Amino acid sequence: MSLYETIEMTFLQLVKSGQIPTKLHLTEEGLTALINDRTLGASWTPSIPDFWDQRVLGLPLAKAAIHNALQVEDRLIIIEWSPEAP
């Protein structure tokens, strides 16, 4: 499963439980995975040259040091994902 699919699945689970994510925290590796993801790559807005200024599922991006996570209020929900082997 791609990182984008994992983010989307986690996002939908949170929304179904009544929690509204407000920000997506990504590591550099996570951002690179999204940039290279065929599912999402075509939907980046070309007029925004800095990938950190893009939005994913309508959420602004924030740099994370260790984990990819969705922010819900003041909590971070870790996104369990491992890079796929080439």
Secondary structure, 3 states (H helix, E strand, C coil): CCHHHHHHHHHHHHHHCCCCCCEEEECHHHHHHHHCCHHHHCCCCCCCCCHHHCEECCEEEEECCCCCEEEECCEEEECCCCCCCC
